[in-house]
Amino acid sequence: MTTYDAQTALDAIHHRQEQTLDGYMRHASSRPQLIVSTLGLFAVCSSFDLPSPWKTAAVLAGNALVLGGLFVYKRRAPVRRKATGPEVLVYAAVGVLLLVLFWAVAIGAYFLHLPARHTLAAAVTVLAIVAVSYALRPFVESIVRGNGHA
């Protein structure tokens, strides 16, 4: 094997790695997954304002949307890889911040005597999820690509 052949093989490996990471990021930021998960989250979070039989139905429907969407998302993934430590930390931090946002808006709506405070908080949180998912996409992609080459 010549040095040219070795370099060509190495370049092909790097090209395939880039294609794999592109496919992973494309699937991770798919709009249908975002829509299904935010609708499910909205149904679960806004269910606190509903009376008892409807509350249970909304929680079940929301959880079915989230879990069904997650199942379909995992099954259709063109690339399967485990999340690394920094990725998990980013996802956990964003999740905690969104939970704090939800409860802060719900408590603020309570003190302002607004009706359906959990529905308002759920709507604000869902809009924040959409905004954060688009804003953090380059940051998460840099974390994924940095860990993909290590």
Chimera marker file (.cmm) of the C-alpha trace (Angstrom):
<marker_set name="trace">
<marker id="1" x="0.000" y="0.000" z="0.000" r="1" g="1" b="0" radius="0.5"/>
<marker id="2" x="1.368" y="3.380" z="-0.947" r="1" g="1" b="0" radius="0.5"/>
<marker id="3" x="1.018" y="6.542" z="1.079" r="1" g="1" b="0" radius="0.5"/>
<marker id="4" x="-1.441" y="7.834" z="-1.522" r="1" g="1" b="0" radius="0.5"/>
<marker id="5" x="-3.663" y="4.756" z="-1.049" r="1" g="1" b="0" radius="0.5"/>
<marker id="6" x="-3.510" y="5.136" z="2.733" r="1" g="1" b="0" radius="0.5"/>
<marker id="7" x="-4.398" y="8.835" z="2.531" r="1" g="1" b="0" radius="0.5"/>
<marker id="8" x="-7.258" y="8.108" z="0.114" r="1" g="1" b="0" radius="0.5"/>
<marker id="9" x="-8.657" y="5.467" z="2.467" r="1" g="1" b="0" radius="0.5"/>
<marker id="10" x="-8.366" y="7.847" z="5.425" r="1" g="1" b="0" radius="0.5"/>
<marker id="11" x="-10.111" y="10.604" z="3.464" r="1" g="1" b="0" radius="0.5"/>
<marker id="12" x="-12.919" y="8.176" z="2.580" r="1" g="1" b="0" radius="0.5"/>
<marker id="13" x="-13.323" y="7.282" z="6.273" r="1" g="1" b="0" radius="0.5"/>
<marker id="14" x="-13.532" y="10.957" z="7.245" r="1" g="1" b="0" radius="0.5"/>
<marker id="15" x="-16.039" y="11.587" z="4.460" r="1" g="1" b="0" radius="0.5"/>
<marker id="16" x="-18.245" y="8.720" z="5.718" r="1" g="1" b="0" radius="0.5"/>
<marker id="17" x="-18.007" y="10.060" z="9.275" r="1" g="1" b="0" radius="0.5"/>
<marker id="18" x="-19.187" y="13.455" z="8.067" r="1" g="1" b="0" radius="0.5"/>
<marker id="19" x="-22.081" y="11.849" z="6.188" r="1" g="1" b="0" radius="0.5"/>
<marker id="20" x="-23.024" y="9.893" z="9.316" r="1" g="1" b="0" radius="0.5"/>
<marker id="21" x="-22.981" y="12.967" z="11.531" r="1" g="1" b="0" radius="0.5"/>
<marker id="22" x="-24.949" y="14.941" z="8.916" r="1" g="1" b="0" radius="0.5"/>
<marker id="23" x="-27.604" y="12.219" z="8.892" r="1" g="1" b="0" radius="0.5"/>
<marker id="24" x="-27.705" y="12.123" z="12.681" r="1" g="1" b="0" radius="0.5"/>
<marker id="25" x="-28.111" y="15.892" z="12.989" r="1" g="1" b="0" radius="0.5"/>
<marker id="26" x="-30.724" y="16.013" z="10.216" r="1" g="1" b="0" radius="0.5"/>
<marker id="27" x="-32.789" y="13.369" z="11.972" r="1" g="1" b="0" radius="0.5"/>
<marker id="28" x="-32.254" y="14.874" z="15.438" r="1" g="1" b="0" radius="0.5"/>
<marker id="29" x="-33.629" y="18.227" z="14.306" r="1" g="1" b="0" radius="0.5"/>
<marker id="30" x="-36.616" y="16.963" z="12.341" r="1" g="1" b="0" radius="0.5"/>
<marker id="31" x="-39.740" y="19.132" z="12.453" r="1" g="1" b="0" radius="0.5"/>
<marker id="32" x="-42.277" y="16.310" z="12.782" r="1" g="1" b="0" radius="0.5"/>
<marker id="33" x="-40.543" y="15.057" z="15.921" r="1" g="1" b="0" radius="0.5"/>
<marker id="34" x="-40.505" y="18.579" z="17.364" r="1" g="1" b="0" radius="0.5"/>
<marker id="35" x="-44.195" y="19.079" z="16.605" r="1" g="1" b="0" radius="0.5"/>
<marker id="36" x="-45.296" y="15.759" z="18.094" r="1" g="1" b="0" radius="0.5"/>
<marker id="37" x="-43.228" y="16.137" z="21.248" r="1" g="1" b="0" radius="0.5"/>
<marker id="38" x="-44.328" y="19.734" z="21.863" r="1" g="1" b="0" radius="0.5"/>
<marker id="39" x="-47.992" y="18.843" z="21.324" r="1" g="1" b="0" radius="0.5"/>
<marker id="40" x="-47.656" y="15.994" z="23.801" r="1" g="1" b="0" radius="0.5"/>
<marker id="41" x="-45.907" y="18.228" z="26.313" r="1" g="1" b="0" radius="0.5"/>
<marker id="42" x="-48.567" y="20.900" z="25.880" r="1" g="1" b="0" radius="0.5"/>
<marker id="43" x="-51.333" y="18.354" z="26.487" r="1" g="1" b="0" radius="0.5"/>
<marker id="44" x="-49.681" y="17.045" z="29.655" r="1" g="1" b="0" radius="0.5"/>
<marker id="45" x="-48.751" y="20.444" z="31.105" r="1" g="1" b="0" radius="0.5"/>
<marker id="46" x="-52.056" y="22.136" z="30.335" r="1" g="1" b="0" radius="0.5"/>
<marker id="47" x="-54.024" y="19.231" z="31.814" r="1" g="1" b="0" radius="0.5"/>
<marker id="48" x="-53.586" y="20.695" z="35.320" r="1" g="1" b="0" radius="0.5"/>
<marker id="49" x="-56.341" y="23.188" z="34.480" r="1" g="1" b="0" radius="0.5"/>
<marker id="50" x="-58.883" y="20.552" z="33.460" r="1" g="1" b="0" radius="0.5"/>
<marker id="51" x="-61.453" y="18.852" z="35.688" r="1" g="1" b="0" radius="0.5"/>
<marker id="52" x="-60.810" y="15.304" z="36.834" r="1" g="1" b="0" radius="0.5"/>
<marker id="53" x="-61.985" y="12.991" z="34.030" r="1" g="1" b="0" radius="0.5"/>
<marker id="54" x="-60.598" y="15.252" z="31.293" r="1" g="1" b="0" radius="0.5"/>
<marker id="55" x="-57.357" y="15.724" z="33.154" r="1" g="1" b="0" radius="0.5"/>
<marker id="56" x="-56.611" y="11.999" z="33.031" r="1" g="1" b="0" radius="0.5"/>
<marker id="57" x="-57.534" y="11.815" z="29.355" r="1" g="1" b="0" radius="0.5"/>
<marker id="58" x="-55.253" y="14.755" z="28.500" r="1" g="1" b="0" radius="0.5"/>
<marker id="59" x="-52.344" y="13.251" z="30.448" r="1" g="1" b="0" radius="0.5"/>
<marker id="60" x="-52.810" y="9.886" z="28.741" r="1" g="1" b="0" radius="0.5"/>
<marker id="61" x="-53.113" y="11.466" z="25.289" r="1" g="1" b="0" radius="0.5"/>
<marker id="62" x="-50.074" y="13.680" z="25.867" r="1" g="1" b="0" radius="0.5"/>
<marker id="63" x="-47.951" y="10.819" z="27.149" r="1" g="1" b="0" radius="0.5"/>
<marker id="64" x="-49.079" y="8.631" z="24.248" r="1" g="1" b="0" radius="0.5"/>
<marker id="65" x="-48.016" y="11.375" z="21.809" r="1" g="1" b="0" radius="0.5"/>
<marker id="66" x="-44.624" y="11.810" z="23.449" r="1" g="1" b="0" radius="0.5"/>
<marker id="67" x="-43.884" y="8.095" z="23.858" r="1" g="1" b="0" radius="0.5"/>
<marker id="68" x="-45.288" y="7.169" z="20.447" r="1" g="1" b="0" radius="0.5"/>
<marker id="69" x="-43.302" y="9.952" z="18.820" r="1" g="1" b="0" radius="0.5"/>
<marker id="70" x="-40.158" y="8.836" z="20.629" r="1" g="1" b="0" radius="0.5"/>
<marker id="71" x="-40.700" y="5.244" z="19.515" r="1" g="1" b="0" radius="0.5"/>
<marker id="72" x="-41.191" y="6.264" z="15.883" r="1" g="1" b="0" radius="0.5"/>
<marker id="73" x="-38.233" y="8.649" z="16.118" r="1" g="1" b="0" radius="0.5"/>
<marker id="74" x="-35.936" y="5.888" z="17.375" r="1" g="1" b="0" radius="0.5"/>
<marker id="75" x="-37.179" y="3.323" z="14.857" r="1" g="1" b="0" radius="0.5"/>
<marker id="76" x="-36.714" y="5.621" z="11.848" r="1" g="1" b="0" radius="0.5"/>
<marker id="77" x="-33.268" y="6.850" z="12.824" r="1" g="1" b="0" radius="0.5"/>
<marker id="78" x="-30.855" y="6.352" z="9.922" r="1" g="1" b="0" radius="0.5"/>
<marker id="79" x="-27.914" y="6.583" z="12.326" r="1" g="1" b="0" radius="0.5"/>
<marker id="80" x="-27.888" y="5.147" z="15.812" r="1" g="1" b="0" radius="0.5"/>
<marker id="81" x="-25.386" y="6.374" z="18.308" r="1" g="1" b="0" radius="0.5"/>
<marker id="82" x="-25.287" y="6.873" z="22.036" r="1" g="1" b="0" radius="0.5"/>
<marker id="83" x="-25.352" y="10.375" z="23.416" r="1" g="1" b="0" radius="0.5"/>
<marker id="84" x="-22.091" y="11.408" z="25.014" r="1" g="1" b="0" radius="0.5"/>
<marker id="85" x="-21.591" y="13.058" z="28.391" r="1" g="1" b="0" radius="0.5"/>
<marker id="86" x="-21.569" y="16.679" z="27.167" r="1" g="1" b="0" radius="0.5"/>
<marker id="87" x="-24.686" y="16.057" z="25.058" r="1" g="1" b="0" radius="0.5"/>
<marker id="88" x="-26.536" y="14.592" z="28.031" r="1" g="1" b="0" radius="0.5"/>
<marker id="89" x="-25.478" y="17.549" z="30.191" r="1" g="1" b="0" radius="0.5"/>
<marker id="90" x="-26.781" y="20.039" z="27.623" r="1" g="1" b="0" radius="0.5"/>
<marker id="91" x="-30.096" y="18.182" z="27.278" r="1" g="1" b="0" radius="0.5"/>
<marker id="92" x="-30.482" y="17.917" z="31.066" r="1" g="1" b="0" radius="0.5"/>
<marker id="93" x="-29.669" y="21.610" z="31.598" r="1" g="1" b="0" radius="0.5"/>
<marker id="94" x="-32.156" y="22.681" z="28.928" r="1" g="1" b="0" radius="0.5"/>
<marker id="95" x="-34.793" y="20.372" z="30.431" r="1" g="1" b="0" radius="0.5"/>
<marker id="96" x="-34.300" y="21.807" z="33.917" r="1" g="1" b="0" radius="0.5"/>
<marker id="97" x="-34.411" y="25.382" z="32.588" r="1" g="1" b="0" radius="0.5"/>
<marker id="98" x="-37.630" y="24.671" z="30.703" r="1" g="1" b="0" radius="0.5"/>
<marker id="99" x="-39.168" y="23.117" z="33.821" r="1" g="1" b="0" radius="0.5"/>
<marker id="100" x="-38.201" y="26.214" z="35.816" r="1" g="1" b="0" radius="0.5"/>
<marker id="101" x="-39.710" y="28.386" z="33.083" r="1" g="1" b="0" radius="0.5"/>
<marker id="102" x="-42.971" y="26.429" z="33.166" r="1" g="1" b="0" radius="0.5"/>
<marker id="103" x="-43.375" y="26.762" z="36.922" r="1" g="1" b="0" radius="0.5"/>
<marker id="104" x="-42.244" y="30.397" z="36.971" r="1" g="1" b="0" radius="0.5"/>
<marker id="105" x="-44.879" y="31.333" z="34.389" r="1" g="1" b="0" radius="0.5"/>
<marker id="106" x="-47.538" y="29.275" z="36.200" r="1" g="1" b="0" radius="0.5"/>
<marker id="107" x="-46.728" y="30.934" z="39.537" r="1" g="1" b="0" radius="0.5"/>
<marker id="108" x="-46.620" y="34.373" z="37.911" r="1" g="1" b="0" radius="0.5"/>
<marker id="109" x="-50.005" y="33.762" z="36.301" r="1" g="1" b="0" radius="0.5"/>
<marker id="110" x="-51.373" y="32.675" z="39.678" r="1" g="1" b="0" radius="0.5"/>
<marker id="111" x="-50.248" y="35.904" z="41.340" r="1" g="1" b="0" radius="0.5"/>
<marker id="112" x="-51.675" y="37.935" z="38.439" r="1" g="1" b="0" radius="0.5"/>
<marker id="113" x="-54.977" y="36.053" z="38.880" r="1" g="1" b="0" radius="0.5"/>
<marker id="114" x="-55.005" y="34.883" z="35.258" r="1" g="1" b="0" radius="0.5"/>
<marker id="115" x="-57.330" y="32.042" z="34.258" r="1" g="1" b="0" radius="0.5"/>
<marker id="116" x="-55.898" y="28.755" z="33.001" r="1" g="1" b="0" radius="0.5"/>
<marker id="117" x="-52.423" y="29.491" z="34.323" r="1" g="1" b="0" radius="0.5"/>
<marker id="118" x="-51.022" y="26.054" z="33.483" r="1" g="1" b="0" radius="0.5"/>
<marker id="119" x="-52.256" y="26.312" z="29.907" r="1" g="1" b="0" radius="0.5"/>
<marker id="120" x="-50.565" y="29.689" z="29.590" r="1" g="1" b="0" radius="0.5"/>
<marker id="121" x="-47.373" y="28.287" z="31.117" r="1" g="1" b="0" radius="0.5"/>
<marker id="122" x="-47.527" y="25.274" z="28.785" r="1" g="1" b="0" radius="0.5"/>
<marker id="123" x="-47.908" y="27.547" z="25.749" r="1" g="1" b="0" radius="0.5"/>
<marker id="124" x="-44.952" y="29.705" z="26.808" r="1" g="1" b="0" radius="0.5"/>
<marker id="125" x="-42.845" y="26.604" z="27.472" r="1" g="1" b="0" radius="0.5"/>
<marker id="126" x="-43.702" y="25.039" z="24.113" r="1" g="1" b="0" radius="0.5"/>
<marker id="127" x="-42.798" y="28.272" z="22.305" r="1" g="1" b="0" radius="0.5"/>
<marker id="128" x="-39.554" y="28.374" z="24.281" r="1" g="1" b="0" radius="0.5"/>
<marker id="129" x="-38.806" y="24.778" z="23.270" r="1" g="1" b="0" radius="0.5"/>
<marker id="130" x="-39.218" y="25.649" z="19.601" r="1" g="1" b="0" radius="0.5"/>
<marker id="131" x="-37.018" y="28.738" z="19.959" r="1" g="1" b="0" radius="0.5"/>
<marker id="132" x="-34.368" y="26.908" z="21.990" r="1" g="1" b="0" radius="0.5"/>
<marker id="133" x="-34.274" y="23.977" z="19.588" r="1" g="1" b="0" radius="0.5"/>
<marker id="134" x="-33.448" y="26.301" z="16.696" r="1" g="1" b="0" radius="0.5"/>
<marker id="135" x="-31.076" y="28.482" z="18.726" r="1" g="1" b="0" radius="0.5"/>
<marker id="136" x="-29.080" y="25.581" z="20.208" r="1" g="1" b="0" radius="0.5"/>
<marker id="137" x="-28.853" y="23.531" z="17.015" r="1" g="1" b="0" radius="0.5"/>
<marker id="138" x="-25.394" y="24.883" z="16.004" r="1" g="1" b="0" radius="0.5"/>
<marker id="139" x="-24.097" y="24.454" z="19.561" r="1" g="1" b="0" radius="0.5"/>
<marker id="140" x="-25.345" y="20.870" z="19.822" r="1" g="1" b="0" radius="0.5"/>
<marker id="141" x="-23.975" y="20.128" z="16.364" r="1" g="1" b="0" radius="0.5"/>
<marker id="142" x="-20.541" y="21.357" z="17.420" r="1" g="1" b="0" radius="0.5"/>
<marker id="143" x="-20.681" y="19.118" z="20.495" r="1" g="1" b="0" radius="0.5"/>
<marker id="144" x="-21.736" y="16.127" z="18.385" r="1" g="1" b="0" radius="0.5"/>
<marker id="145" x="-19.095" y="16.753" z="15.756" r="1" g="1" b="0" radius="0.5"/>
<marker id="146" x="-16.408" y="17.339" z="18.373" r="1" g="1" b="0" radius="0.5"/>
<marker id="147" x="-17.227" y="14.030" z="20.020" r="1" g="1" b="0" radius="0.5"/>
<marker id="148" x="-17.642" y="12.247" z="16.709" r="1" g="1" b="0" radius="0.5"/>
<marker id="149" x="-14.003" y="12.781" z="15.771" r="1" g="1" b="0" radius="0.5"/>
<marker id="150" x="-12.431" y="12.042" z="19.141" r="1" g="1" b="0" radius="0.5"/>
<link id1="1" id2="2" r="1" g="1" b="0" radius="0.2"/>
<link id1="2" id2="3" r="1" g="1" b="0" radius="0.2"/>
<link id1="3" id2="4" r="1" g="1" b="0" radius="0.2"/>
<link id1="4" id2="5" r="1" g="1" b="0" radius="0.2"/>
<link id1="5" id2="6" r="1" g="1" b="0" radius="0.2"/>
<link id1="6" id2="7" r="1" g="1" b="0" radius="0.2"/>
<link id1="7" id2="8" r="1" g="1" b="0" radius="0.2"/>
<link id1="8" id2="9" r="1" g="1" b="0" radius="0.2"/>
<link id1="9" id2="10" r="1" g="1" b="0" radius="0.2"/>
<link id1="10" id2="11" r="1" g="1" b="0" radius="0.2"/>
<link id1="11" id2="12" r="1" g="1" b="0" radius="0.2"/>
<link id1="12" id2="13" r="1" g="1" b="0" radius="0.2"/>
<link id1="13" id2="14" r="1" g="1" b="0" radius="0.2"/>
<link id1="14" id2="15" r="1" g="1" b="0" radius="0.2"/>
<link id1="15" id2="16" r="1" g="1" b="0" radius="0.2"/>
<link id1="16" id2="17" r="1" g="1" b="0" radius="0.2"/>
<link id1="17" id2="18" r="1" g="1" b="0" radius="0.2"/>
<link id1="18" id2="19" r="1" g="1" b="0" radius="0.2"/>
<link id1="19" id2="20" r="1" g="1" b="0" radius="0.2"/>
<link id1="20" id2="21" r="1" g="1" b="0" radius="0.2"/>
<link id1="21" id2="22" r="1" g="1" b="0" radius="0.2"/>
<link id1="22" id2="23" r="1" g="1" b="0" radius="0.2"/>
<link id1="23" id2="24" r="1" g="1" b="0" radius="0.2"/>
<link id1="24" id2="25" r="1" g="1" b="0" radius="0.2"/>
<link id1="25" id2="26" r="1" g="1" b="0" radius="0.2"/>
<link id1="26" id2="27" r="1" g="1" b="0" radius="0.2"/>
<link id1="27" id2="28" r="1" g="1" b="0" radius="0.2"/>
<link id1="28" id2="29" r="1" g="1" b="0" radius="0.2"/>
<link id1="29" id2="30" r="1" g="1" b="0" radius="0.2"/>
<link id1="30" id2="31" r="1" g="1" b="0" radius="0.2"/>
<link id1="31" id2="32" r="1" g="1" b="0" radius="0.2"/>
<link id1="32" id2="33" r="1" g="1" b="0" radius="0.2"/>
<link id1="33" id2="34" r="1" g="1" b="0" radius="0.2"/>
<link id1="34" id2="35" r="1" g="1" b="0" radius="0.2"/>
<link id1="35" id2="36" r="1" g="1" b="0" radius="0.2"/>
<link id1="36" id2="37" r="1" g="1" b="0" radius="0.2"/>
<link id1="37" id2="38" r="1" g="1" b="0" radius="0.2"/>
<link id1="38" id2="39" r="1" g="1" b="0" radius="0.2"/>
<link id1="39" id2="40" r="1" g="1" b="0" radius="0.2"/>
<link id1="40" id2="41" r="1" g="1" b="0" radius="0.2"/>
<link id1="41" id2="42" r="1" g="1" b="0" radius="0.2"/>
<link id1="42" id2="43" r="1" g="1" b="0" radius="0.2"/>
<link id1="43" id2="44" r="1" g="1" b="0" radius="0.2"/>
<link id1="44" id2="45" r="1" g="1" b="0" radius="0.2"/>
<link id1="45" id2="46" r="1" g="1" b="0" radius="0.2"/>
<link id1="46" id2="47" r="1" g="1" b="0" radius="0.2"/>
<link id1="47" id2="48" r="1" g="1" b="0" radius="0.2"/>
<link id1="48" id2="49" r="1" g="1" b="0" radius="0.2"/>
<link id1="49" id2="50" r="1" g="1" b="0" radius="0.2"/>
<link id1="50" id2="51" r="1" g="1" b="0" radius="0.2"/>
<link id1="51" id2="52" r="1" g="1" b="0" radius="0.2"/>
<link id1="52" id2="53" r="1" g="1" b="0" radius="0.2"/>
<link id1="53" id2="54" r="1" g="1" b="0" radius="0.2"/>
<link id1="54" id2="55" r="1" g="1" b="0" radius="0.2"/>
<link id1="55" id2="56" r="1" g="1" b="0" radius="0.2"/>
<link id1="56" id2="57" r="1" g="1" b="0" radius="0.2"/>
<link id1="57" id2="58" r="1" g="1" b="0" radius="0.2"/>
<link id1="58" id2="59" r="1" g="1" b="0" radius="0.2"/>
<link id1="59" id2="60" r="1" g="1" b="0" radius="0.2"/>
<link id1="60" id2="61" r="1" g="1" b="0" radius="0.2"/>
<link id1="61" id2="62" r="1" g="1" b="0" radius="0.2"/>
<link id1="62" id2="63" r="1" g="1" b="0" radius="0.2"/>
<link id1="63" id2="64" r="1" g="1" b="0" radius="0.2"/>
<link id1="64" id2="65" r="1" g="1" b="0" radius="0.2"/>
<link id1="65" id2="66" r="1" g="1" b="0" radius="0.2"/>
<link id1="66" id2="67" r="1" g="1" b="0" radius="0.2"/>
<link id1="67" id2="68" r="1" g="1" b="0" radius="0.2"/>
<link id1="68" id2="69" r="1" g="1" b="0" radius="0.2"/>
<link id1="69" id2="70" r="1" g="1" b="0" radius="0.2"/>
<link id1="70" id2="71" r="1" g="1" b="0" radius="0.2"/>
<link id1="71" id2="72" r="1" g="1" b="0" radius="0.2"/>
<link id1="72" id2="73" r="1" g="1" b="0" radius="0.2"/>
<link id1="73" id2="74" r="1" g="1" b="0" radius="0.2"/>
<link id1="74" id2="75" r="1" g="1" b="0" radius="0.2"/>
<link id1="75" id2="76" r="1" g="1" b="0" radius="0.2"/>
<link id1="76" id2="77" r="1" g="1" b="0" radius="0.2"/>
<link id1="77" id2="78" r="1" g="1" b="0" radius="0.2"/>
<link id1="78" id2="79" r="1" g="1" b="0" radius="0.2"/>
<link id1="79" id2="80" r="1" g="1" b="0" radius="0.2"/>
<link id1="80" id2="81" r="1" g="1" b="0" radius="0.2"/>
<link id1="81" id2="82" r="1" g="1" b="0" radius="0.2"/>
<link id1="82" id2="83" r="1" g="1" b="0" radius="0.2"/>
<link id1="83" id2="84" r="1" g="1" b="0" radius="0.2"/>
<link id1="84" id2="85" r="1" g="1" b="0" radius="0.2"/>
<link id1="85" id2="86" r="1" g="1" b="0" radius="0.2"/>
<link id1="86" id2="87" r="1" g="1" b="0" radius="0.2"/>
<link id1="87" id2="88" r="1" g="1" b="0" radius="0.2"/>
<link id1="88" id2="89" r="1" g="1" b="0" radius="0.2"/>
<link id1="89" id2="90" r="1" g="1" b="0" radius="0.2"/>
<link id1="90" id2="91" r="1" g="1" b="0" radius="0.2"/>
<link id1="91" id2="92" r="1" g="1" b="0" radius="0.2"/>
<link id1="92" id2="93" r="1" g="1" b="0" radius="0.2"/>
<link id1="93" id2="94" r="1" g="1" b="0" radius="0.2"/>
<link id1="94" id2="95" r="1" g="1" b="0" radius="0.2"/>
<link id1="95" id2="96" r="1" g="1" b="0" radius="0.2"/>
<link id1="96" id2="97" r="1" g="1" b="0" radius="0.2"/>
<link id1="97" id2="98" r="1" g="1" b="0" radius="0.2"/>
<link id1="98" id2="99" r="1" g="1" b="0" radius="0.2"/>
<link id1="99" id2="100" r="1" g="1" b="0" radius="0.2"/>
<link id1="100" id2="101" r="1" g="1" b="0" radius="0.2"/>
<link id1="101" id2="102" r="1" g="1" b="0" radius="0.2"/>
<link id1="102" id2="103" r="1" g="1" b="0" radius="0.2"/>
<link id1="103" id2="104" r="1" g="1" b="0" radius="0.2"/>
<link id1="104" id2="105" r="1" g="1" b="0" radius="0.2"/>
<link id1="105" id2="106" r="1" g="1" b="0" radius="0.2"/>
<link id1="106" id2="107" r="1" g="1" b="0" radius="0.2"/>
<link id1="107" id2="108" r="1" g="1" b="0" radius="0.2"/>
<link id1="108" id2="109" r="1" g="1" b="0" radius="0.2"/>
<link id1="109" id2="110" r="1" g="1" b="0" radius="0.2"/>
<link id1="110" id2="111" r="1" g="1" b="0" radius="0.2"/>
<link id1="111" id2="112" r="1" g="1" b="0" radius="0.2"/>
<link id1="112" id2="113" r="1" g="1" b="0" radius="0.2"/>
<link id1="113" id2="114" r="1" g="1" b="0" radius="0.2"/>
<link id1="114" id2="115" r="1" g="1" b="0" radius="0.2"/>
<link id1="115" id2="116" r="1" g="1" b="0" radius="0.2"/>
<link id1="116" id2="117" r="1" g="1" b="0" radius="0.2"/>
<link id1="117" id2="118" r="1" g="1" b="0" radius="0.2"/>
<link id1="118" id2="119" r="1" g="1" b="0" radius="0.2"/>
<link id1="119" id2="120" r="1" g="1" b="0" radius="0.2"/>
<link id1="120" id2="121" r="1" g="1" b="0" radius="0.2"/>
<link id1="121" id2="122" r="1" g="1" b="0" radius="0.2"/>
<link id1="122" id2="123" r="1" g="1" b="0" radius="0.2"/>
<link id1="123" id2="124" r="1" g="1" b="0" radius="0.2"/>
<link id1="124" id2="125" r="1" g="1" b="0" radius="0.2"/>
<link id1="125" id2="126" r="1" g="1" b="0" radius="0.2"/>
<link id1="126" id2="127" r="1" g="1" b="0" radius="0.2"/>
<link id1="127" id2="128" r="1" g="1" b="0" radius="0.2"/>
<link id1="128" id2="129" r="1" g="1" b="0" radius="0.2"/>
<link id1="129" id2="130" r="1" g="1" b="0" radius="0.2"/>
<link id1="130" id2="131" r="1" g="1" b="0" radius="0.2"/>
<link id1="131" id2="132" r="1" g="1" b="0" radius="0.2"/>
<link id1="132" id2="133" r="1" g="1" b="0" radius="0.2"/>
<link id1="133" id2="134" r="1" g="1" b="0" radius="0.2"/>
<link id1="134" id2="135" r="1" g="1" b="0" radius="0.2"/>
<link id1="135" id2="136" r="1" g="1" b="0" radius="0.2"/>
<link id1="136" id2="137" r="1" g="1" b="0" radius="0.2"/>
<link id1="137" id2="138" r="1" g="1" b="0" radius="0.2"/>
<link id1="138" id2="139" r="1" g="1" b="0" radius="0.2"/>
<link id1="139" id2="140" r="1" g="1" b="0" radius="0.2"/>
<link id1="140" id2="141" r="1" g="1" b="0" radius="0.2"/>
<link id1="141" id2="142" r="1" g="1" b="0" radius="0.2"/>
<link id1="142" id2="143" r="1" g="1" b="0" radius="0.2"/>
<link id1="143" id2="144" r="1" g="1" b="0" radius="0.2"/>
<link id1="144" id2="145" r="1" g="1" b="0" radius="0.2"/>
<link id1="145" id2="146" r="1" g="1" b="0" radius="0.2"/>
<link id1="146" id2="147" r="1" g="1" b="0" radius="0.2"/>
<link id1="147" id2="148" r="1" g="1" b="0" radius="0.2"/>
<link id1="148" id2="149" r="1" g="1" b="0" radius="0.2"/>
<link id1="149" id2="150" r="1" g="1" b="0" radius="0.2"/>
</marker_set>
